[in-house]
Amino acid sequence: MNKEYFKRYTANCVSIGTRVYSYETHVADISDTFVTELGWWSQTTTKHVKRVANELGLTLKKYIRS
């Protein structure tokens, strides 16, 4: 699988295939048009997921905490 690092968060944010990892935790999935958050962990993880969506030019589907 291809591994992609993202500017600014290269040490802690990576995508492998269609999965986004923040600090080795699977936090989002990438599809053709969306990056979908799988939950809420921290503000830093939220920044990582937003960065991935922005760099890939995709729409972010946010996780809604209840």
C-alpha positions in Angstrom: 0.0 0.0 0.0 1.2 3.5 -0.6 2.1 5.6 2.4 1.6 9.4 2.1 2.9 11.9 4.6 1.4 15.4 4.9 3.1 18.7 5.1 3.5 20.2 8.6 2.4 17.0 10.4 4.8 14.6 8.7 5.9 12.8 11.9 2.4 12.2 13.2 -0.1 12.1 10.3 0.0 9.6 7.5 -2.4 7.9 5.1 -1.9 4.3 4.1 -4.2 3.4 1.3 -7.6 4.8 2.2 -7.0 5.1 5.9 -5.7 8.2 7.8 -3.6 7.6 10.9 -2.9 10.1 13.6 -0.3 8.9 16.1 -0.8 5.3 14.8 -4.5 5.5 15.4 -6.9 5.0 12.5 -9.0 8.2 12.6 -10.5 8.7 9.2 -11.2 7.1 5.8 -10.6 8.5 2.4 -13.0 8.0 -0.5 -13.1 9.6 -4.0 -14.8 12.8 -2.7 -14.7 12.7 1.1 -12.5 12.3 4.1 -14.7 10.9 6.8 -13.8 11.2 10.5 -14.4 8.1 12.5 -14.6 9.7 15.9 -13.3 12.4 18.1 -9.9 12.0 19.9 -8.3 15.4 20.4 -7.9 18.9 18.8 -4.6 17.7 17.3 -6.2 14.7 15.6 -8.9 17.0 14.3 -6.2 19.3 12.8 -4.6 16.2 11.2 -7.8 15.1 9.5 -8.6 18.7 8.3 -5.0 18.9 6.9 -5.5 15.7 5.0 -8.8 16.8 3.5 -7.3 20.2 2.5 -4.2 18.8 0.9 -6.2 16.2 -1.0 -8.8 18.7 -2.1 -11.6 16.6 -0.6 -14.7 17.5 1.5 -14.5 16.7 5.2 -17.4 14.7 6.7 -17.0 15.6 10.4 -17.9 13.3 13.3 -20.7 14.7 15.4 -20.2 14.1 19.1 -23.4 13.6 21.0 
